[in-house]
Amino acid sequence: MCLSIPSQVVELHPEIQSVTVDTLGVKRTVSCHLMEEPLAVGDYVLIHIGFVMNKIDAASAAESLALYKEIVDKMEAADA
């Protein structure tokens, strides 16, 4: 099973059909070759093996990110 963490588009690279995304503070460039819908800075996307698979709305992204934060907080508390 693959979990995809919502990532926010922070930079566009139309010349190479790519965007830079921020995933929980980690920035990386990913391909948009599989996306038909145009992306803009601020959009939230889901990525699989270096490709943007789809765009999601900000509310769904916020909900997912809150759940991931809760999981991380519980794991850190268990390790403490």
C-alpha distances in whole Angstrom, upper triangle without the diagonal:
4,7,10,13,16,19,22,24,27,29,29,30,31,33,30,27,25,25,25,22,22,19,20,23,22,23,22,23,21,22,22,23,21,22,25,26,28,26,29,29,27,25,21,18,15,14,12,13,16,17,17,16,18,20,20,23,24,24,20,19,22,20,17,18,20,18,16,20,20,17,19,22,21,20,23,25,24,25,28
4,6,10,13,15,19,21,23,25,26,26,27,29,26,24,22,21,21,19,19,15,17,20,18,20,19,19,17,18,19,20,18,19,22,23,25,23,25,25,24,21,18,15,11,10,8,10,13,14,14,13,15,17,17,20,21,21,18,17,19,18,14,16,18,16,14,18,19,16,17,21,21,19,22,25,24,24,27
4,6,10,12,16,18,21,23,24,25,27,29,26,24,21,20,19,17,16,13,14,17,16,18,17,19,17,18,19,21,19,19,22,22,23,22,23,23,21,19,15,13,9,9,9,11,13,14,14,13,14,15,15,17,18,18,15,13,16,14,11,12,15,12,10,14,15,13,14,18,18,17,19,22,22,22,25
4,6,9,12,15,18,20,20,22,23,26,23,21,18,17,16,13,13,10,12,15,14,15,14,16,14,15,16,18,16,16,19,19,20,18,20,19,18,15,12,9,6,6,7,10,11,11,10,10,11,12,12,14,15,16,13,11,13,13,10,11,14,12,11,14,16,14,15,18,19,19,21,23,24,24,27
4,6,10,13,15,18,19,21,23,26,23,21,18,16,15,11,10,7,8,12,11,13,13,15,14,16,17,19,18,17,21,20,20,17,18,17,15,14,10,9,7,8,10,12,13,13,12,12,12,12,11,13,13,14,11,8,11,11,7,7,11,10,8,11,13,12,13,16,17,17,19,21,22,22,25
4,7,10,13,15,17,19,21,24,22,19,16,14,13,9,9,7,9,12,12,12,13,14,13,15,15,18,17,16,18,17,17,14,15,14,12,10,6,6,5,8,11,14,13,13,10,11,10,9,8,10,9,11,9,6,8,10,7,7,11,11,10,12,15,15,15,18,20,20,21,24,25,25,27
4,7,9,12,14,16,18,21,19,17,14,11,9,6,5,5,7,9,9,9,10,11,11,13,13,17,16,15,18,16,16,12,13,11,9,8,5,5,6,8,11,13,12,12,10,11,11,10,10,11,10,13,12,8,10,13,11,9,13,14,12,14,17,17,17,19,22,21,22,25,26,27,28
4,6,9,11,14,16,20,18,16,13,10,8,5,5,7,9,10,10,9,11,11,12,14,14,17,17,15,18,15,14,10,10,8,6,6,4,6,9,11,14,16,14,14,11,13,12,10,10,11,9,12,12,9,11,14,13,11,14,16,15,16,19,20,19,21,24,24,24,27,29,29,30
4,6,8,11,13,16,15,13,10,7,6,4,6,9,12,12,12,9,10,9,10,12,11,15,16,14,16,14,12,8,7,5,5,5,6,7,10,11,15,16,14,13,10,13,12,10,11,12,12,15,15,12,14,17,16,15,18,20,19,19,23,23,23,25,28,27,28,31,32,32,34
4,7,10,13,16,15,14,11,7,6,5,7,10,12,11,11,9,10,10,11,14,14,17,19,17,19,17,14,10,8,5,6,8,10,11,14,14,18,19,16,15,14,17,16,14,15,15,14,18,18,15,16,20,19,17,20,22,20,21,24,25,24,26,29,28,28,31,33,33,34
4,7,10,12,12,12,9,6,5,7,9,13,16,14,13,10,10,9,11,12,12,16,18,16,18,16,13,10,8,6,9,10,12,13,15,15,18,19,15,15,14,17,17,15,17,18,17,21,21,18,20,23,22,20,23,25,24,24,28,28,27,29,32,32,31,34,36,36,37
4,6,9,9,8,7,5,6,9,12,15,18,17,16,13,12,9,10,11,10,13,15,13,15,14,10,8,7,7,10,11,13,13,16,15,18,19,15,14,13,16,16,14,17,18,18,22,22,19,22,25,24,22,26,28,26,27,30,31,29,32,35,34,34,37,39,38,40
4,6,6,6,5,5,8,11,14,17,21,19,18,14,12,9,10,9,9,12,15,14,15,15,12,10,11,11,14,14,16,15,17,16,18,18,15,14,13,17,17,17,20,21,22,25,25,22,25,28,26,25,29,30,28,29,33,33,32,34,37,36,36,39,41,40,42
4,5,5,6,8,11,14,17,20,23,23,21,17,15,12,12,10,9,10,13,12,13,13,10,10,11,12,16,15,17,16,18,17,19,20,16,14,14,17,17,17,20,22,23,26,26,24,26,29,28,27,31,32,30,32,35,35,34,37,39,39,39,42,44,43,45
4,6,8,10,13,16,20,22,26,25,23,19,17,13,13,11,11,12,15,15,15,16,13,14,14,16,19,19,21,19,21,20,21,21,17,16,16,19,20,20,23,25,26,30,29,27,30,32,31,30,34,35,33,34,38,38,36,39,42,41,41,44,46,45,47
4,5,9,11,15,18,20,24,23,21,17,14,10,10,8,9,9,13,13,15,16,14,14,15,16,19,18,19,18,19,17,18,17,14,13,14,17,18,19,22,25,25,29,28,26,29,31,29,28,32,33,31,32,36,35,34,37,40,38,39,42,43,42,44
4,7,11,13,17,19,23,22,20,17,14,10,9,6,5,6,10,9,11,12,10,10,12,14,17,16,17,15,16,14,16,16,12,10,11,13,15,15,19,21,23,26,25,23,26,28,26,26,30,31,29,31,34,33,33,36,38,37,37,41,42,41,43
4,7,10,13,15,19,19,16,13,10,7,6,4,5,8,10,10,12,13,11,10,11,12,15,14,14,12,14,12,14,14,10,9,9,12,13,14,17,20,20,24,23,20,23,26,24,23,27,28,26,27,31,30,29,32,34,33,34,37,38,38,40
4,6,10,12,16,15,14,10,8,6,6,7,7,10,12,11,14,13,11,8,9,9,11,11,11,10,12,11,14,14,11,10,9,12,13,13,15,17,17,21,20,18,20,23,21,20,24,25,23,24,28,28,27,29,32,31,31,35,36,35,37
4,7,10,13,12,10,7,5,4,6,9,10,14,15,14,17,16,14,11,11,9,11,11,11,11,13,12,14,14,11,11,11,14,15,14,16,18,17,21,20,17,19,22,20,18,22,23,21,22,26,25,24,27,29,28,28,32,33,32,34
4,6,10,9,8,5,6,6,7,10,11,15,16,15,18,16,15,11,11,9,9,9,9,8,10,10,13,14,11,11,10,13,13,12,14,15,14,18,17,13,15,18,16,15,18,20,17,18,22,22,21,23,26,25,25,28,30,29,31
4,6,6,5,4,7,9,11,14,15,19,19,18,21,19,18,14,13,11,10,11,9,10,11,11,14,15,13,14,13,15,15,14,14,16,14,17,16,12,14,16,15,12,16,17,15,15,19,19,18,20,23,22,22,25,27,26,28
4,5,5,6,8,11,11,15,16,19,19,19,22,20,19,16,16,14,12,12,10,10,10,10,13,14,12,14,13,15,15,14,14,15,14,16,15,11,12,14,12,10,13,14,11,12,16,16,14,17,20,19,19,22,24,23,25
4,6,8,11,14,15,19,20,23,23,22,25,24,23,19,19,16,14,14,12,13,13,13,16,17,16,17,16,18,18,17,16,17,15,16,15,12,12,14,12,8,11,12,10,9,13,13,11,14,17,16,16,19,21,20,22
4,6,10,13,15,19,20,24,24,23,26,25,23,20,19,16,14,15,14,15,15,15,18,18,17,18,18,20,20,19,18,19,17,19,18,15,14,17,15,12,14,16,13,12,16,16,14,16,19,18,18,21,23,22,23
4,7,10,12,16,18,21,22,22,25,24,23,19,19,16,15,16,14,14,14,13,15,15,14,16,16,18,19,19,19,20,18,21,20,16,17,19,17,14,17,18,15,15,18,18,15,18,21,20,19,22,24,23,24
4,7,10,13,16,19,20,19,23,22,20,17,16,13,14,14,13,13,14,13,15,15,12,14,14,17,18,17,18,20,18,21,20,17,18,20,18,16,19,20,17,18,21,21,19,21,24,23,23,26,28,27,28
4,6,10,13,16,17,17,21,20,19,16,16,14,15,15,14,13,13,11,13,12,9,11,12,15,17,17,18,20,20,23,21,18,20,22,20,18,21,22,19,20,24,23,21,24,26,25,25,28,30,28,30
4,7,10,12,14,15,18,18,16,14,14,13,15,14,14,13,13,11,12,12,8,9,10,14,15,16,18,20,20,23,22,19,21,24,21,20,24,24,22,23,26,26,24,27,30,28,28,32,33,32,34
4,7,9,11,11,15,15,14,12,14,14,15,14,13,11,11,8,9,9,5,6,7,10,12,13,16,19,19,22,21,18,21,23,20,19,23,24,21,23,26,25,24,28,30,28,29,33,33,33,35
4,6,8,9,12,13,12,12,14,15,16,15,14,12,12,9,10,10,6,5,6,9,12,13,16,19,21,24,22,20,23,25,22,22,26,26,24,26,29,28,28,31,33,31,32,36,36,36,38
4,5,5,8,9,9,9,12,13,15,13,13,10,11,10,11,12,9,6,5,8,9,11,14,17,19,22,21,19,22,24,22,22,26,26,25,27,30,29,29,32,34,33,34,37,38,38,40
4,6,8,10,11,12,15,17,19,16,16,14,14,12,12,12,10,7,8,9,11,13,17,20,22,25,23,22,25,27,25,25,29,29,27,30,33,32,32,35,37,36,37,40,41,40,43
4,7,9,11,12,16,18,19,16,16,12,12,11,11,12,11,7,7,7,9,11,15,18,21,23,21,20,24,25,23,24,27,27,26,29,31,30,30,34,35,34,36,39,39,39,42
4,6,7,9,12,15,16,13,13,10,11,11,12,14,12,9,7,7,7,9,13,15,18,21,19,18,22,23,21,22,26,26,25,28,30,30,30,33,35,34,36,39,39,40,42
4,6,9,13,16,17,14,15,13,14,14,16,18,16,12,10,10,9,10,14,16,19,22,21,20,24,25,24,25,28,29,28,31,33,33,33,36,38,38,39,42,43,43,45
4,7,10,13,14,11,13,11,13,14,17,19,17,13,11,10,8,8,12,13,16,19,18,18,21,23,22,23,26,27,27,29,31,31,32,35,36,36,38,40,42,42,44
4,7,10,12,10,12,11,14,15,18,20,17,14,11,12,10,9,13,14,16,19,19,18,21,23,23,23,26,28,27,29,32,32,32,35,37,37,38,40,42,42,44
4,7,9,7,9,9,12,13,16,18,16,13,10,12,10,8,11,12,13,17,17,15,18,21,20,20,23,25,24,26,29,29,29,31,34,34,34,37,39,39,41
4,6,6,9,10,14,15,19,21,18,16,13,15,13,10,12,12,13,17,17,15,18,21,20,20,23,25,24,25,28,29,29,31,34,34,34,37,39,39,40
4,6,9,11,14,16,19,21,18,17,14,16,15,12,13,13,12,16,17,15,16,20,19,18,21,23,22,23,26,27,27,29,31,32,32,34,36,36,37
4,7,10,13,15,19,21,19,17,14,16,14,11,11,10,9,13,14,11,13,16,16,15,18,20,20,20,23,25,24,26,29,29,29,32,34,34,35
4,7,10,13,16,19,17,15,11,13,10,7,8,8,7,11,12,10,12,15,15,14,17,19,19,20,23,24,24,26,28,29,29,32,34,34,35
4,7,10,14,16,15,13,10,11,9,6,6,7,6,10,9,7,9,12,11,11,14,16,15,17,20,20,21,23,25,25,26,29,30,31,32
4,6,10,13,12,10,6,7,6,4,6,8,9,12,10,8,12,14,12,12,16,17,16,18,20,20,21,23,25,25,27,29,30,31,33
4,7,10,10,8,6,6,6,6,7,11,12,14,11,9,13,14,11,12,16,15,14,17,19,19,19,22,24,23,25,28,29,29,31
4,7,6,5,4,5,7,9,11,14,15,17,15,13,16,17,14,14,18,18,16,18,21,20,20,23,25,24,25,28,29,29,31
4,6,5,7,6,10,12,14,18,19,21,18,16,19,19,16,17,20,19,17,20,23,21,21,25,26,24,26,29,29,29,32
4,6,9,9,13,15,17,21,22,24,21,19,22,23,19,19,23,22,19,22,25,23,22,26,27,25,27,30,30,29,32
4,7,9,12,14,17,20,21,23,21,18,21,23,20,19,23,23,20,23,25,24,23,27,28,26,28,31,31,31,33
4,6,9,12,14,18,19,22,20,17,21,22,19,20,23,23,21,24,26,25,25,28,30,28,30,33,33,33,36
4,6,8,11,14,16,18,16,14,18,19,17,17,21,21,20,22,25,24,24,27,29,28,30,33,33,33,36
4,7,10,14,16,18,15,14,18,19,16,18,21,21,20,23,25,24,25,28,29,28,30,33,33,34,36
4,7,10,13,15,13,12,16,17,15,16,20,20,19,22,24,24,25,27,29,29,30,33,34,34,37
4,7,10,12,10,10,13,15,14,15,18,19,18,21,23,23,24,27,28,29,30,32,34,34,36
4,7,8,7,7,10,11,11,12,15,16,16,18,20,21,22,24,26,27,28,30,32,33,34
4,6,6,6,9,10,11,12,14,16,17,18,20,22,23,24,26,27,29,30,32,33,35
4,6,5,6,9,10,10,12,14,15,16,18,20,21,22,24,26,27,28,30,31,33
4,5,5,6,9,10,11,13,14,15,17,19,20,21,23,25,26,27,29,31,32
4,5,5,6,9,10,11,12,14,16,17,19,20,21,23,25,26,27,29,31
4,5,5,6,9,10,11,12,14,15,16,18,20,21,22,24,26,27,29
4,6,5,6,9,10,10,12,14,15,16,18,20,21,22,24,26,27
4,6,5,6,9,10,11,13,15,15,17,19,20,21,23,25,26
4,5,5,6,9,10,11,12,14,16,17,18,20,21,23,25
4,5,5,6,9,10,10,12,14,15,16,18,20,21,22
4,5,5,6,9,10,10,12,14,15,16,18,20,21
4,5,5,6,9,10,11,12,14,15,17,19,20
4,5,5,6,9,10,11,12,14,15,17,18
4,5,5,6,9,10,10,12,14,15,16
4,6,5,6,9,10,11,12,14,15
4,5,5,6,9,10,11,12,14
4,5,5,6,9,10,11,12
4,5,5,6,9,10,11
4,5,5,6,9,10
4,5,5,6,9
4,5,5,6
4,5,5
4,6
4
